[in-house]
Amino acid sequence: MNKMPKWLPIAILGAVLAVLVFYGLRPGEPARQAQPSIPYTEFKTLLAKGEVAELTLKGDAATGVLKRELPIGPAQRTAQAFRTRVPAFGDRELLPALEKADVVVSVVKSEEAGAGGYLLAFLPWIVIFGLYWWFLSRRGGMVGGFGAGGADKFLEGSARRIEKPGKRITFKDVAGQDNAKREVAELVDYLRNPDKYTRLGAEVPHGVLLMGPPGTGKTLLARALAGEAEVPFFHISASEFIEMFVGVGASRVRRMFDEAKKRAPSIIFIDELDSVGRVRGTGLGGGHDEREQTLNQILAEMDGFAGHEAVIVLAATNRPDVLDPALLRPGRFDRHVTLDLPDREARIAILKVHTRDVPVAEDVDLAGIAAGTPGFSGADLKNLVNEAAMLAAREGRAAVTVKDFEEMRDKLLMGSVRTLAIQPEERHRLAVHESGHTLVAHYLPHADPLHKVTIIPRGRALGATQQLPEEDRHTLPIDYLKDRLAVMMGGRTAEKTLLRSVSSGADDDIRQATAMARAMVGRWGMSETVGPVDVRESEQHPFLGREIAQPRRFSEATAEAVDQAVRELLQEAEDRAAAAIREHRQELDALIAALEKEESLGRDRIDEILGPNRTTENRKPPPIAAGAPGE
Ligand code: ATP
């Protein structure tokens, strides 16, 4: 097809509009610009002088011809034809005067609009249709303009077929996630030899739902499956199904499935399934119908697979809880594969994958970086490597160093370093606060080991005490939680003890400590007075970590008991922090002085100032022995 320049449709539309405006506003008078317009009084004078030969009346507009050429109108242009306007209230004397002067008078119906008028009537439709056409062709992503393909492409959406990608992604590119890989690996053989399975009447699952927090490699795994099996891969994000026109989403689904069936064996990957797959009948107006139609179409397509069609539909979501149960029924997305946030070993593996093409300095220990990045997803780790490489490049280094990784980790966790004018008094309070956390974390036996303490403001925080667990934790023992509460209270307690006042700096500590104490009492049965009952008022989302409110199912008396138990836990934590500070007052003073001077202290420096603790052989007993509620 000849490629039309992109601007051509707009230019044509503009030209049509210009012609209509120019000629169409006074339909039926194509030559009006040639006739000078004269005032009615001048016309009456010419009439009285017997100069007018013909007059055509149409509504209040009049055009006429003089018996000879005369200079007329305000510009005194020499012309024979003229136009004027008859007063809207009429002129009773006009007709007798015309008759008297023997003027040939014709009257034209004012609705006689002529071709221009008809066009004018259709103008809004022309404009609407033109814009629609233009929009379709643009949405279709046609490089060279519009044509039948534009609308086609629009209905197809941006489903992309990757047949021979430049670099084939395989399971080797997916680090960790061994369980998930094992589950989908079974499908590789089927996609390679579908006949082997269909001959024996084996029913291979057609729909696989990949669930997991954002960035854990769901898309990567789907691509790797296609890469391993060497089959075409159709990728669409479910949110792309939803357009402003009802029915487009369903049509796109139909086309994508048709195309995938034609190219079978193949893989369809629908990302963000929850954006169309939410429970039906819960939306209110808006794009709701479109979403339901699209969802219904997906369900219909999945039901419509004949046994022999080797098309596997993978879908990804991080909200499996909101999916319509119909999607999860047998024959649809009945195989569920969960991808978790990577543990330490997996983080090492992911870092290895992403540093394959990045020159790293000899001092870089990937295991150390992995240990310092609990809670990071695969995508976060990829980002960390990339940011560290960018920093090294910016500063002209040949290889990425530990410092680059460390700097970028802090930036990703807490935000960029901020230049902030802090008064000496406030800076001292900050050093006291952070040293309080550090001291308590150093001496309590079950607290996570310290990584560093700093009073350099970053992101929203003015200072920070970082601890890093030695191992990934899957369950949280009560001793560990109580030490953690005491560490959280350490900052405020140090301020209280040393400065004899508290400040708003403990805002986040108190919030986090209260939430944790509430979970200990209300969810994990760690209070003897409340007992092992579930008194949570909200539920944490399994993948997103967000709290979702729950209806209250316990009495007011229980609520009071919970409040009391929470308060006791927090008070106990504060007492333990105070005891540690009392016991190690000298070390605390030394730590504060060092922190004020050096601004940031690493683990070794902290050990040097504070002396031995549990990480050496000399584990100290907790300052306050057991005996509080829950122990
Ligand atoms: P979302 O839910 O946000 O769509 P996702 O789970 O689909 O995220 P991906 O898009 O697959 O995550 O991951 C983003 C990038 O992170 C990948 O391109 C890959 O480079 C990296 N990544 C994630 N997980 C892994 C992993 N297990 N091994 C190697 N790289 C990974």
Boltz pocket constraint, residues with backbone or C-beta under 6 A from the ligand:
constraints:
  - pocket:
      binder: B
      contacts: [[A, 173], [A, 174], [A, 175], [A, 176], [A, 177], [A, 212], [A, 213], [A, 214], [A, 215], [A, 216], [A, 217], [A, 218], [A, 219], [A, 220], [A, 221], [A, 271], [A, 316], [A, 318], [A, 350], [A, 353], [A, 377], [A, 378], [A, 379], [A, 380], [A, 382]]
      max_distance: 6.0
